[in-house]
Amino acid sequence: MIGLALSAIIATSLQVAGSNVTYQHAGTTLEGYVAKDTSWKDPRPVVLIVHDWNGIDDYEMRRAREIASLGYIGFAIDIYGKGVRPKNAQESAAEAGKYRGAPDLFRARLKAGMEFAQKMNGADPSKIGAMGYCFGGGGVLELARSGAPVLGVVSFHGSLGTKDPTEAKNIKGKVLVLHGADDPFVPDAQVAAFMKEMRDASVDYQFVSYGGAVHSFTEPNAGSNKASGAAYDANADKRSWSAMREFFKELFGK
């Protein structure tokens, strides 16, 4: 793909390098992936990247490097734990269900990644943002609802529901939701409830809906069969990435 080739060229010219890192939460070892430009001398904002239900794989690592090419530190955080990488949809559903069913644990794992990022070499701890895909898209919204000191979060085709909508009052930063208009896994009623939640709490939020796009519209491995409910959409992928870039420029400055 042209986009992947271009990102590789940009990463090379900017001396972007990535590596695995381990950190801890409540006795569990987590393994994330950090990408940054090794030529940087000044502290940089950090963008947390929360994986989809498959756990961290090449997709999140690529996104981390692309984030680094924009001038930030890209940190793909781990929710499941080191070595816990589902091998099929059934395992992914089961693993994601552990955290969806235990939102306090989910938030704690998200915060563990954020706190590790704040202490990372080269990071500006006052400039933390987060983005996530599917399971991770819902995750960054939960991170914001928890009251975490993130400047803003971006959800790509993520779930929008939460156990207690009134917790939106805890959100300290801005919110950007990038949504597939035809996503069958996020029904219109959930969209309406989310918007009401944001309005009731006076959150600074944006909601962008891409016509014709379904779930997983940024993920090439999702295939092209929209009838399945999950499929890649090149236009929505490009447009959502552009929207995210402008959002982080607004949060972090030049």
N, C-alpha and C positions, 0 to 999 in steps of 0.2 A: 504493500500500500504506500502511496506517495506520502501520506501524512507521517507514517512510521519512519520512512527514510529521511524525511526532512527533520523530524525530531532527533534522529540519530546524528545528523550533520550538525544541528544546533548544539546538541549536548557535547559533541567532540570539540567544536570551536570554543565553547565556554568552559571547557575542562570539567564538565559535570561527571561526578563519580558517585556510585551507589554502593552501599554495604549493609549487611545484616547487623542488627544490634539486638541485644537481649536486655530485658528489664523485668522487674518483679511486681506482682500484685498479690497480696495476701497469701504468700507462699507458692504462687504459681509463676513459673518462668514464661514470659511472653517474648516473642521474637518478631521485631519489626524490620523495616527497611528504610534507610536514610539516604537521600540524594542531595547533593549540593555542589556548587562550583568551588573547586579546591583553591582557586586563585583569590577568593574573597578575603578581605582583611577586616571589614566592618561587620558588626552584628546584623543578622538578617531576620525578617519575619519567618515564622514557621507555619506551614500549612499541613495540618493533620489530614491523612487520607484513610478513611474507614472502609474496609473491604466489603464486598458483597457476601452472600451466604456461603460462598466457596472457600472463604478464608483468603489470606494473602497469596497471590500467585503473580505470574508475569504481568498481568494487567495492572495491578496496583503498583508494581515496581516501575513499569513504564510511565504511569501517571506521575509517580514521584519524580522521575527524571525530567519529565515535561514541566512540572512545577518548578524544579530547580532551574530550568532554562529560562524561566520568567524572572529570576532574581531572588527567589525565596529558597528556603530549605523545605524539601518535600519529605514528609515522614509518614510512611504507611504503617499505621499502628496495628497491633494484633489483639483481637478480642478473644479468640479461642484458646490460645496457649501454644507454646513451642511444639512443633511436630503434629499438631492437630489440624490436619488439612483434609477435608472431606473428599472422597473419591468419586461420588456420584450425587445425583439430585436428592436421593433419599437420605444420604448421610448429611448433606448440606442442610436439608430441612430440619433434621433432628438436632443438629448442632445449633443452628440459628434459633430454633425453638427454645433451647435452654435459656437464652438471653432475652428473647421476647417475653418469655413467661416469668422472668425474674428481672424486671426493669431496674431494680436497685443494683443488682450485680452488673448489668449491662452498663449503667452509668458509671459504676466504680471502675470498670475496665477502661472505659473511655477517658475518665479522669486520670487514670494511671498513665496512659499514653501522653496526655497533655502535660502532666507534671514532669514526666521524663523529658519531654521536648523543651520545657522551660529551662532545664538545667543543661541542655545540650551545648556542646562547644560550638560557638559561632552563632548561637540563637539570640534573638532579642526577646526576652521573656514577656515583654509588654505587648508584643505583636504576634498573637496566635490566632489563626483561623482554622477552619475545618471544612472538609468536603467528604462526601460519601456516596456510595452507589448501592441502590436497592436496600438490602439490610443495613448497609452503612449509611445510606441516605436518611433512613429513619433514625439511625444512631446519632448522627450529628444534631438532629433536632432534639433528641433526648439530652445530649450534652448541653445544648443551649438552655433547655427547660430546667436543667439541674442548677442553673445559676453559675455555671463555670465562667471564668473570666476570658471568654473568647470574643474577639472583636466582631466576628461574623461566621456564619456557617452556610454551606451550599449543599443542598440535597439534590442528587441526580436520581430520577425515577425511584424515589424512596417512599416508604410507607409514611403516612401522615398522622395516624392515630396515636393516642397516648392514654395512659391510665387516668390522668387527672388534668384536663385542659386548663384548669385554673393555675397550674404551675407555670404557664406561659408568662405570668407576671414576674418570674425570676429571670427571664431572658435579659441579658445585659448588652448583647450586641445586635447586629443586623442579621436578617434571614433572607436567603434566596432559595426558592424552590423551583427546580427545572423539571417539568412534568410532561409525560406523554398524554396527550388529550384523550387517546383511546386505550389507555392502560386499564385492562379489566381487573387488575389486582388492587387498584386504588379507585373505588367507585366514586361517582359524583357526590354521594352523601358524605363520604369521608373528606372530599375536597371542600365542600361547603362548611363542614364542621371545623376544619382546620382554619379556614379564613375567618370564621366567627371567633375562634380561639385567639387568633392573632389580633383581630380588631378589638376584642374585649380587653386584651391586655395592652393595647396601644403599642404593639411591637412594630418596629421599622422593618417591614417585610416586603418582598417582591415575589410574585407568583407568575411564572412564565409557562404557558401551556403550548406544546408543539402539536399542531394539527396532523393527524394521521399516524403519530408515533405511539407505540405501545411500550410495554415494560422492557427494560434493558436496552433502550435505544442507543446508548453509547458503547455497547459491547459487541464487537465484531463476531465473537464466538457464539452470540445468541442466534445467528443465522438470519434468514430473510422471511421466514413464514410468520407473518403478522397474525394469522388465524390462530396460532398457538398462544397468543397473548404476550409473547416476548420475542423481540426481533430487533436487529440493528437497523438504524436509520441514519444514513450518512449526513443528511441535512440537519437533523436534530442534534446529532453529535457535534457537528461543526458550530452550529448556532449556540448550543448550550456552553461549549467551551469558551466561546467568545464572550458570552454573558458572564461567565465565571471570572474571566480575566479582568473585565471591567469592574466587577464587584470587588476583587481583591485590590485593584488599583485604588479604588475609593477608600477601602479600609486602611491600607498600608502607606499610601502615597507613592511617590516615585522612588 
